[in-house]
Amino acid sequence: MSSANTPPSSKRASNAASKTSSTGKTAAKRTTRNSSTKTSSTKATTKSSTSTKSSAAAKTKAKTSKAQPVATGVDHESLASGVARQIRYGLCSTEKDQSQLFDALALALKEQMLDEWRETRLKDNDFKQKQVAYLSLEFLMGRALGNALLNLDLTEQGRQVLAQYASELEAVEEYEHDAGLGNGGLGRLAACFLDSCASLDLSVTGYGIRYQYGMFAQKIVDGYQIERPDYWLRDGNPWEVRRAHRTVSVPFFGHTHTYEDNTGRRHHVWQAGQTVLAVPHDMPIPGYRNGRINTLRLWKAEADDDFNLAEFNDGDYTESVAAKNLAEQITMVLYPNDASENGKELRLRQQYFLSSASLQDLINRHLDKFGNDFSQFSANNVIQLNDTHPSIAVPELMRLLMDKHGLGWDEAWQITSSSVAYTNHTLLPEALERWSVPMVAHMLPRIMEIIFEINARYLEQVAHQWPGDCQKLAQMSIIEEGPVQHIRMAYLAIVASFSVNGVAALHTKLLKAGLFNDFYQLWPEKFNNRTNGVTPRRWLAYCNTQLSTLISKRLGDDWVTDLSKLAALNAFTADHQFVKQWAEVKQANKQVLANFVEQECGVSFDAKMMFDVQVKRIHEYKRQLLNIMHVIHLYQRILSGDTQGMVPRCVLIGGKAAPGYAMAKQIIKLINNVAHMVNSDPVVTPYLRLAFLPNYNVSAMEKICPGTDLSEQISTAGKEASGTGNMKFMMNGALTIGTLDGANVEMIEEVGEENFFLFGLKADEVEALKPHYNPSEIIARSQALQGVLNMLEGGHFNLVEPNIFDDIINAIKDPNDQWMLAADFDDYCRAQQQVAKTYQNQSQWQQMSIRNAAASGRFSSDNTIEGYRDHIWMK
Ligand SMILES: *Cc1c(COP(=O)(O)O)cnc(C)c1O
């Protein structure tokens, strides 16, 4: 590895002069299917047809009919002239390097979207369709160019325009920075949902934060993770539109008081100590060829004009101006913790800032149409909370309705509790948010009062349900008692929501039986499951054009908007020609991935070997450690000459560790040290190679999932809420080795256990084993595990760095090891041997690959969003 690890960000940061595409895709390899659907309709006819569509008709259409290629077509000339004009007047440039071409094409495309974007907004402002606000602290969008071209049916035109400048689309795409405004699965889910909502013609607005620094860029130095700030806005963001006229003001600190007016009504006043402006920056979310352009509204914090006016009046001009930084700090950086809470005051400020700004925006839209009549507010609006991160929206909506718009408590509660819905994303206790009461009381004094009032009224209901049960009251209270009181944010969200959903069948079952059982008993009707999904536009049609073309040749292209159609692929598993083409596409994609690994890791992968991949956030529950233990086991077998039945494999592991998560960082170091030993031994490399991919992100995954043979989904059963990486791999024809966890359960239901490499303890077995888990007994019985531990304890991978892996060794042997590594190791090795045996029978493997892609239809986020639409939002 070492110096070969190139900068993780886009090409702009590294070498703007470079002309070659790193993707290995060429124009010739890409499909040209879009060119045949080129529209002859003019902009004017497009407009009238979209604006007269009734939303009901549009809904049916999006659901049942194939894509409408005429809806958004623009001719090649207008895109070409748009690009030329952007270069000349927009960028005021004489140069036409690829970085400039990216900006020009993106700006021209945005311009193409502006009319339909405005029309979508005007139509939605009529409230004929229920409006959904999707509140999320994270949107892991990745790059927008290729996706926008696909959805607008302009890929071929874009390619032709760039050809006029002697440039290739794939090369130009590399100049776009990933919008890394999320950590991992939760943020990427929000991004997939936005694509599906727009494609299903639903009026859904994403509300998030415009972090100036997104997810950190990961570098690997001497095998260790180094974090670099990700200043993704350095070169500007051609997609965003700043809508200053929709700015709102968010209060912080200060104090509250009450007074009675002359009618005897009590009023609450929050005299804020500070107000911060929230300025919307909108990103267009084009539906798939249907004329809808939804909005992702990202809030930027800016100082109010009279921010720290007092100091200004005191004559301290510079102090007052410097104070502006404090306001702008709120949206400076994304907290890089995945599946663990942070508890920092600034994080709470972000949560309240997003919640308050978004709700004020909703209410402003409502006021524009209905004035101060809130009787239809909850019939017209749903607020979906992506985990508890924005759950402070509950008391904030109460505050806005009561203190600003004069509603009484009961009326405000009626509206709030029928507008808010909550999605839970994890059962891990370390991820459950708890905010200290003194912190909230200081920062958001009025909000704290409202939470206490919500709790008091709700506990009356609990007392009614369980008379005389004080323990129940303490256990279910929104306020956790202790030396310092804390607010249980998940409980606040459940109490106020009309819907509480988990993200996979097993996860929801465990929520109802465990973590939220008391609430399930109180309100069984609130609980429902919506299994996650991923958008087939980005994760198949865009990222795997070769496979898409092959599929469309046989099935037509309806599958892009109805992924269940892929089931028809099962008919071709005995068609030798098709199976051969299927294998050839995988082979070509493996070569692309091999080139990427060579460039990013300096490790040579051979596309003739099996590609075994685990990419996701580094976390103990995801068990990258189990994977590396198996790699060490294979390494030992090779060194001892035991290569019987072994399939040559290239193992790729990638993912970021939270900067403060020491164990996860140690695991990264171990992977890199093992990689060094494996890759530098010519006895080993014919059978085994290992690379750690730095800076795993969305655009990396777009190259990884098409080229993967084997997908590793090996979390301890009961710990992975759903997983969505598993779905991207399946859609692209990878086979999965995995535990009975998260959405794996449903993947097996769809594809059959015979097409999945299942191993390990089940969720209930993990729980049952916990009290008497005894790893040393397991180790004594397993030669393979002894071999791995001997090698680790002997310092084989850290000869010059003594003891650096002690925590890892101890974790494997610890009777309190929550992740049960030793318990699952032997069965994991058995399943891996089954993988090898199957891979040796290539025709069987390819058939299983086809069956996996064919069975992935259920995991389209279109399917998930239809579930949200029918069972939560439009209910
Ligand atoms: C899909 C995706 C994830 C989620 O992966 P899991 O395996 O479900 O944890 C995380 N990060 C990126 C960049 C992704 O594309």
The ligand as a Gaussian input file, in Angstrom:
#p B3LYP/6-31G(d) Opt

LIG

0 1
 C      -24.646000       1.323000       0.605000
 C      -23.606000       2.082000       1.317000
 C      -23.431000       1.919000       2.689000
 C      -24.244000       0.939000       3.523000
 O      -23.589000      -0.310000       3.499000
 P      -23.939000      -1.469000       4.559000
 O      -23.157000      -2.636000       4.028000
 O      -25.401000      -1.695000       4.459000
 O      -23.485000      -1.015000       5.878000
 C      -22.447000       2.647000       3.319000
 N      -21.658000       3.493000       2.634000
 C      -21.780000       3.654000       1.305000
 C      -20.865000       4.594000       0.603000
 C      -22.759000       2.969000       0.596000
 O      -22.882000       3.165000      -0.725000

